Amino acid sequence: MVHITDDEEIKNSNTVKVIVDQNNFALYFSRSPIPFPRATDVGAKYYKHKGVYAFRKEALLDFYRLPMLPLEASEKIECIRYLEYGKRIKMVETNVQGVEIDTPEDLERAKKLWK
């Protein structure tokens, strides 16, 4: 996960956000701003989910066998499936931004960077 401060990125539904507990286990992923900025003076941080996964073979097979539930179907974020089934996801904070390609516009930006 990467700390984000840009309001446009926080509000962008193509940016998957994650909130974590005190031990950096994921509490929830969303395309909406989480936490909701009801109070702006409490020091809440926003994190972008980078989507780099590490699975043991059996865990990946288990994931494949689990049917999609309503939260994952609603948000279209596959790692929510684990949370809905009571599994934990350890998050790691990084400063590496990388290049994300989620939309045709992102692909065009990536092509320009590649050149």
Backbone bond lengths (Angstrom), bond angles and torsions (degrees), N, CA, C in turn:
res aa  C-N    CA-C-N  psi(-1)  N-CA   C-N-CA  omega(-1)  CA-C   N-CA-C  phi
1 M - - - 1.456 - - 1.519 108.42 -
2 V 1.324 115.56 150.02 1.463 122.28 -178.53 1.526 108.56 -125.46
3 H 1.312 116.08 131.59 1.466 120.81 177.50 1.522 108.42 -65.33
4 I 1.332 116.55 131.17 1.465 120.86 177.46 1.524 109.80 -122.96
5 T 1.330 114.80 143.68 1.457 120.71 -179.92 1.522 112.22 -125.74
6 D 1.332 117.23 -14.29 1.455 121.88 -178.19 1.532 109.90 -70.96
7 D 1.344 116.89 119.11 1.466 121.54 -177.09 1.522 112.54 -57.51
8 E 1.345 117.58 -38.40 1.461 119.77 -179.92 1.519 111.10 -64.53
9 E 1.327 116.74 -40.85 1.457 120.00 178.86 1.528 110.95 -68.80
10 I 1.313 116.74 -38.68 1.469 120.31 177.87 1.528 110.70 -61.88
11 K 1.315 117.43 -37.40 1.467 121.78 -178.82 1.525 113.41 -85.99
12 N 1.330 118.08 -13.57 1.459 122.66 -175.57 1.532 110.42 -70.46
13 S 1.329 117.21 122.88 1.465 120.37 -178.69 1.522 112.86 -72.58
14 N 1.318 118.51 -12.59 1.462 120.93 174.16 1.527 111.98 -82.12
15 T 1.316 116.96 -11.86 1.462 121.91 176.06 1.520 108.23 -95.11
16 V 1.329 116.13 115.86 1.459 120.27 178.16 1.519 108.61 -82.68
17 K 1.333 114.88 123.60 1.466 121.12 178.88 1.516 109.84 -100.35
18 V 1.335 115.80 155.26 1.457 121.17 178.10 1.521 108.39 -135.34
19 I 1.321 115.64 142.65 1.460 120.66 169.51 1.524 106.85 -116.27
20 V 1.326 114.98 144.86 1.463 120.77 -174.05 1.521 110.76 -128.12
21 D 1.336 115.04 162.21 1.461 119.79 175.00 1.534 109.14 -85.91
22 Q 1.302 117.19 -172.61 1.473 121.34 -176.50 1.523 113.13 -66.91
23 N 1.330 116.99 -17.15 1.467 121.12 178.60 1.529 112.48 -104.50
24 N 1.319 116.04 16.31 1.463 123.47 179.94 1.528 114.35 62.06
25 F 1.325 116.53 32.87 1.454 119.87 169.01 1.522 107.17 -94.10
26 A 1.323 115.92 137.62 1.459 120.70 -177.92 1.521 111.21 -62.79
27 L 1.329 115.34 131.90 1.462 121.41 172.06 1.524 110.15 -94.97
28 Y 1.343 115.98 -39.17 1.458 120.40 179.14 1.520 109.71 -167.28
29 F 1.337 114.87 153.89 1.460 123.84 174.31 1.523 107.20 -118.20
30 S 1.324 117.26 144.91 1.461 119.18 178.93 1.520 111.03 -156.29
31 R 1.312 114.35 155.97 1.463 120.62 172.35 1.535 109.82 -87.50
32 S 1.316 116.40 -11.81 1.469 122.74 176.18 1.524 109.32 -88.95
33 P 1.327 117.54 160.53 1.468 119.19 174.68 1.528 110.44 -63.44
34 I 1.312 116.53 120.44 1.471 121.25 173.50 1.506 108.18 -131.25
35 P 1.311 119.20 131.02 1.450 125.80 0.14 1.526 111.18 -72.07
36 F 1.325 115.28 155.57 1.457 119.84 177.01 1.527 108.72 -63.59
37 P 1.329 118.41 132.21 1.476 121.07 -174.91 1.531 114.40 -79.72
38 R 1.306 116.98 54.37 1.464 120.15 179.66 1.531 110.42 -65.57
39 A 1.322 116.70 -44.40 1.470 121.84 175.06 1.517 107.05 -116.05
40 T 1.317 116.80 126.15 1.466 120.16 -175.55 1.522 113.41 -96.97
41 D 1.310 117.74 -3.05 1.465 120.80 -174.82 1.532 112.78 -107.51
42 V 1.342 117.46 24.05 1.458 120.31 -175.85 1.531 113.25 -106.91
43 G 1.324 117.33 -1.47 1.465 120.43 176.38 1.519 114.94 81.44
44 A 1.328 118.05 20.44 1.464 120.17 178.39 1.520 110.07 -65.48
45 K 1.333 116.13 140.52 1.461 121.90 177.42 1.520 109.02 -109.71
46 Y 1.321 115.10 150.91 1.456 122.31 176.96 1.521 108.15 -111.73
47 Y 1.340 114.92 137.43 1.462 120.34 -179.59 1.522 109.97 -128.18
48 K 1.323 114.21 138.03 1.451 122.03 174.54 1.525 108.01 -91.44
49 H 1.318 116.09 132.84 1.460 121.78 175.62 1.523 108.14 -79.84
50 K 1.327 116.65 126.16 1.461 120.61 -177.30 1.528 113.30 -87.13
51 G 1.319 118.84 -22.03 1.461 120.06 174.78 1.514 115.43 76.00
52 V 1.318 118.34 29.81 1.460 121.75 173.28 1.523 106.29 -98.61
53 Y 1.332 116.80 119.41 1.458 121.22 -172.96 1.523 111.76 -113.85
54 A 1.307 115.99 146.28 1.464 122.43 172.20 1.521 107.25 -128.84
55 F 1.324 116.78 120.00 1.461 122.42 -178.58 1.528 110.09 -124.73
56 R 1.302 116.49 146.32 1.458 120.86 162.02 1.526 105.57 -78.38
57 K 1.327 116.40 153.63 1.461 120.50 -176.53 1.528 111.96 -53.15
58 E 1.335 117.64 -47.79 1.462 120.84 -177.63 1.532 111.74 -63.47
59 A 1.331 116.90 -37.08 1.471 120.00 178.48 1.521 110.58 -65.38
60 L 1.314 117.09 -38.86 1.462 120.58 178.78 1.532 110.52 -66.65
61 L 1.319 116.71 -41.07 1.466 120.11 176.56 1.527 110.96 -64.61
62 D 1.342 116.85 -40.27 1.467 120.70 176.23 1.520 110.43 -59.74
63 F 1.329 116.85 -45.08 1.465 121.73 179.79 1.527 109.95 -58.35
64 Y 1.308 116.12 -45.07 1.462 121.59 -178.63 1.530 111.18 -60.58
65 R 1.321 116.85 -35.99 1.471 121.46 -176.74 1.531 113.07 -79.97
66 L 1.322 117.86 -20.21 1.468 120.69 -178.16 1.525 110.26 -77.00
67 P 1.327 118.34 126.23 1.459 118.74 178.01 1.528 111.65 -71.03
68 M 1.326 114.78 151.19 1.459 121.21 177.23 1.528 108.86 -65.95
69 L 1.330 115.63 137.06 1.461 122.09 177.96 1.532 109.60 -108.86
70 P 1.340 118.19 174.72 1.470 121.38 -171.75 1.535 116.66 -57.84
71 L 1.334 119.13 -40.54 1.469 118.67 -177.56 1.522 111.69 -65.60
72 E 1.324 116.64 -44.52 1.466 119.80 177.25 1.523 110.16 -62.50
73 A 1.325 116.95 -43.32 1.457 120.87 -179.95 1.524 111.41 -61.58
74 S 1.320 116.81 -37.56 1.461 121.57 -179.38 1.518 112.52 -70.08
75 E 1.339 116.88 -48.58 1.464 121.32 -175.12 1.536 112.68 -84.84
76 K 1.332 116.80 -21.86 1.472 122.04 -174.69 1.533 110.33 60.28
77 I 1.344 114.88 47.04 1.466 122.74 177.23 1.525 106.30 -128.10
78 E 1.327 116.56 109.20 1.461 120.17 -170.79 1.521 114.47 -64.12
79 C 1.321 119.73 -30.10 1.469 119.72 -177.85 1.531 112.18 -70.60
80 I 1.323 117.72 -13.98 1.469 119.94 174.33 1.528 110.06 -63.30
81 R 1.333 116.61 -27.83 1.465 119.81 179.24 1.521 110.88 -55.37
82 Y 1.322 117.26 -43.30 1.467 120.35 178.31 1.521 111.04 -61.20
83 L 1.326 116.38 -45.52 1.464 118.99 -179.72 1.520 111.90 -62.61
84 E 1.334 116.42 -40.60 1.464 119.85 -179.42 1.530 112.04 -63.93
85 Y 1.329 116.57 -27.12 1.461 120.41 178.32 1.526 112.60 -95.32
86 G 1.342 116.94 12.54 1.459 120.80 174.30 1.510 115.41 80.38
87 K 1.324 117.51 14.78 1.465 120.52 178.54 1.521 109.31 -91.12
88 R 1.328 115.96 158.47 1.462 121.00 -177.89 1.525 110.47 -105.36
89 I 1.331 114.91 146.74 1.462 121.37 177.54 1.519 107.45 -125.18
90 K 1.311 116.26 117.91 1.466 121.72 177.85 1.524 108.71 -82.38
91 M 1.313 115.79 128.63 1.461 121.80 178.66 1.518 109.13 -104.64
92 V 1.324 115.64 149.31 1.456 122.35 178.10 1.522 107.37 -127.03
93 E 1.315 116.52 130.24 1.468 120.08 179.14 1.521 109.86 -84.58
94 T 1.315 115.15 139.47 1.459 122.30 178.02 1.515 108.79 -138.96
95 N 1.319 116.12 163.33 1.458 121.51 173.80 1.524 111.43 -102.88
96 V 1.331 117.19 -4.36 1.460 121.94 -178.06 1.525 109.29 -73.69
97 Q 1.317 115.78 120.92 1.459 120.39 -179.01 1.523 112.03 -83.47
98 G 1.310 118.01 -47.61 1.455 121.43 -178.41 1.514 112.11 69.97
99 V 1.323 115.76 -173.58 1.459 122.54 178.52 1.520 107.37 -119.45
100 E 1.297 116.36 120.94 1.460 121.43 179.74 1.511 109.44 -104.54
101 I 1.319 116.12 139.21 1.459 120.48 178.39 1.523 107.58 -124.93
102 D 1.334 115.09 99.07 1.463 121.74 -179.66 1.528 112.23 -117.83
103 T 1.323 116.52 -15.83 1.459 120.81 -177.03 1.531 108.45 -138.67
104 P 1.326 117.70 164.03 1.474 119.44 175.27 1.536 112.37 -57.94
105 E 1.323 116.73 -34.31 1.468 119.99 178.21 1.531 110.98 -66.21
106 D 1.330 116.60 -38.70 1.469 120.84 176.25 1.524 110.47 -61.40
107 L 1.321 116.84 -40.57 1.464 120.74 179.24 1.525 110.72 -61.76
108 E 1.311 116.55 -42.11 1.468 119.96 178.94 1.528 111.15 -63.97
109 R 1.345 116.95 -41.87 1.472 120.38 176.46 1.520 110.85 -62.11
110 A 1.319 116.77 -41.17 1.465 120.72 179.99 1.524 111.02 -64.94
111 K 1.311 117.33 -39.86 1.463 120.77 177.68 1.521 111.15 -60.82
112 K 1.344 116.53 -41.17 1.465 120.70 178.22 1.517 111.21 -65.01
113 L 1.325 116.90 -40.88 1.461 120.68 177.98 1.525 111.28 -65.59
114 W 1.313 116.67 -37.59 1.457 121.45 -177.95 1.519 110.93 -64.59
115 K 1.335 116.82 -34.19 1.466 121.32 179.46 1.495 109.62 -71.73
